Amino acid sequence: MATAAFTITLPEGVWIGDLSRTHPEAEIRVLAALPDDDVGVGHVEILHPDAESIVESMRDEASVTAVEVFEVHDGRALVQFRTTEPLLLVPIQRTGIPIQLPFTIAGGELDWEITAPHERLSELATLFEELGIPFEVHHVQQNVDLRQLLTGTQSELVDEAIDRGYYDTPRECTLTELAEQLDMAPSTISETLHRAEEKIVKEFADAGEVAPAPMRQRR
């Protein structure tokens, strides 16, 4: 699994992007979203001194077929809408990546962070390109779960070695002392720790590699 942080620029003509560009000082926080093949339902929070006027602008959008206002008060509006233009949600739906909420749209752009397997992220990037959605990747970080990486015995022994100071600088416990304390043969301790260390080092080395080409930074 990897976590990608990127900025999406909504193309001209996409209603919610145009709306946020028309009101660049406004923040549109998407709290919930339900995509379908040709429609989308969203629940948003609009933050703007004149939030009510932005709600009225939403009603005027041709691709917005329904607007239900839950609250408008003191520069904040809670709104649910239905649209026939769920462009942003389509690529997420196609890749099967869970939509991570909330996210904020401002000035026609949104910053998003998504966690998924590398191949899904690459597929998402390809779909963004096919749909003409510009994006810029800031970083892709590999998520490492050491408890799944190591066997039970390796994990327990690494924990013991850490607790007893084997990995401290300077060492508080030698290999021989660790073996005596755990009533194990030094050769067994050495081999088990070496195998665990090999897995950990290789995993972190792989995590530091450059992201696959489809997820590299672009505009």
Sequence and secondary structure as in RCSB ss.txt:
>XXXX:A:sequence
MATAAFTITLPEGVWIGDLSRTHPEAEIRVLAALPDDDVGVGHVEILHPDAESIVESMRDEASVTAVEVFEVHDG
RALVQFRTTEPLLLVPIQRTGIPIQLPFTIAGGELDWEITAPHERLSELATLFEELGIPFEVHHVQQNVDLRQLL
TGTQSELVDEAIDRGYYDTPRECTLTELAEQLDMAPSTISETLHRAEEKIVKEFADAGEVAPAPMRQRR
>XXXX:A:secstr
 EEEEEEEE  TT HHHHHHHHSTT EEEEEEEEE SS EEEEEEEESTTHHHHHHHHHH TTEEEEEEEEEETT
EEEEEEEES  TTHHHHHHHT      EEEETTEEEEEEEE HHHHHHHHHHHHHTT  EEEEEEEE   HHHHS
 HHHHHHHHHHHHTTTTSSS SS HHHHHHHHT  HHHHHHHHHHHHHHHHHHHHHHTS   GGGS   
